[in-house]
Amino acid sequence: MNVTKKHIKKTCMVLALLTSIIISACGSGESDKSKVLFSPSCYPYAVLHNGKYYIMRQTDITTRIDLLCTDDIRDVEKGTTKTVWMPTENQKANKNIWSPELHRIGNKWYIYFEADDGNTDNHQLYVLENPSDDPMKGKFKLKGVLKTNDEWNYGIHPSTFVVGKRQYLVWSGWPKRRSETETQCIYIAGMKNPWTVNTQRVKISTPTYEWERQWINPDGTRSAYPIYVNENPQPIVSKDGKKVAIYYSASGCWTVYSRLGAVYANTNANLLDSTSWHKAKEPVMISNENDSLKGLTDICVVENKNGGNPFLLFEAKYYNKADGHYVKQIRLKNIKMGDDGLPMFKNR
């Protein structure tokens, strides 16, 4: 083969271009594969503020609330963790503290969470407040219980969002106390301030599709009655402010069939009218990595401080072939946003 200097020069230029592309892609931190941040763990939530990422999650320690701060959301091992709130013994919200979320509202920090007195049937929603600019400093104080209905205040997985100048609370609750069946639905209500609900609750999603009604344990055992689940709502307002989507986990979190569902509404509609919300007929996020990942749910979309595609935090069940069991993991990857300003889950 006759190789000329011209051919060598051309080949070197091509290789240099390819190298540049690879380096650029690696430097952006964007990948089609997800990275495990925490295992085992569940219910991730994170925000970006003043160049730092603040991350919350649920662990097996459910008697306190911890907050992790890191400069790089992809490298949580170098972050700093601090216990920001621990209940006193005489407080009702002192056990089963689940799914805390950190929100910056106005010039204060608020943590929304759920807790009970040791009996999960008595679960209620609570909110903490901290006036410090840095949530790792100052002190979070209990503002009180978020009363969502007069008859009974059971609720789990609270989250919140603002459209226009109005704040809304979303959560998962029961229409009435369980007896022969248990059904968790997604509710919304208006708020007077970050710690006070001032409207009647409105049900915007109930488990109706088959993929929302799976409740049997992986080993085939089952509870005494069916348990149908819509829970852990995560609201996202589109960048143009025209739409709001509430993504939720459907089917039992203990099964391998949990899925991410969604309801949508236009922000100029009455968000406290159930007919304003339109429900996706199919799950909106499906694993495209490997068969070892099941039940991709409980999402949180976080701004990328470097200006690239935002980060997607999500929960997945990973099948460990070594012991034959599933473990809940919190994973991270980049996600593309659609023309409507909402996440493109199926094409991420």
FENMONOR-V833096 format. One record per backbone hydrogen bond with DSSP energy under -1.0 kcal/mol. NH is the residue of the N-H (numbers start at 0). CO is the residue of the C=O. If there is no record, write none. Layout:
NH,CO / NH,CO
This chain:
7,3 / 8,4 / 9,5 / 10,6 / 11,7 / 12,8 / 13,9 / 14,10 / 15,11 / 16,12 / 17,13 / 18,14 / 19,15 / 20,16 / 21,17 / 22,18 / 23,19 / 24,20 / 25,21 / 26,22 / 27,23 / 34,331 / 36,329 / 37,329 / 40,327 / 41,57 / 44,55 / 46,53 / 48,51 / 51,48 / 52,69 / 53,46 / 54,67 / 55,44 / 57,41 / 64,84 / 66,81 / 67,54 / 68,79 / 69,52 / 74,71 / 77,74 / 78,75 / 79,68 / 81,66 / 83,64 / 84,64 / 90,87 / 93,91 / 94,115 / 96,61 / 97,113 / 100,111 / 102,109 / 104,107 / 107,104 / 108,129 / 109,102 / 110,127 / 111,100 / 112,125 / 113,97 / 114,123 / 115,94 / 121,118 / 122,119 / 123,114 / 125,112 / 126,143 / 127,110 / 128,140 / 129,108 / 136,133 / 140,128 / 142,126 / 145,124 / 155,171 / 158,169 / 160,167 / 162,165 / 165,162 / 167,160 / 168,188 / 169,158 / 170,186 / 171,155 / 172,184 / 178,180 / 181,225 / 183,227 / 184,172 / 185,204 / 186,170 / 187,201 / 188,168 / 190,166 / 191,195 / 192,195 / 195,192 / 197,189 / 201,187 / 203,185 / 204,185 / 211,208 / 212,209 / 216,220 / 219,216 / 227,181 / 228,211 / 230,248 / 233,246 / 235,244 / 237,242 / 240,237 / 243,264 / 244,235 / 245,262 / 246,233 / 247,260 / 248,230 / 249,258 / 250,228 / 251,213 / 254,251 / 258,249 / 260,247 / 262,245 / 263,277 / 264,243 / 266,241 / 268,265 / 270,268 / 272,269 / 275,272 / 276,273 / 277,263 / 279,261 / 283,259 / 292,289 / 293,316 / 296,314 / 299,312 / 301,310 / 306,303 / 310,301 / 311,332 / 312,299 / 313,330 / 314,296 / 315,328 / 316,293 / 317,326 / 318,291 / 319,324 / 323,319 / 326,317 / 328,315 / 329,37 / 330,313 / 331,34 / 332,311 / 334,309 / 337,341 / 340,337 / 343,335 / 347,344
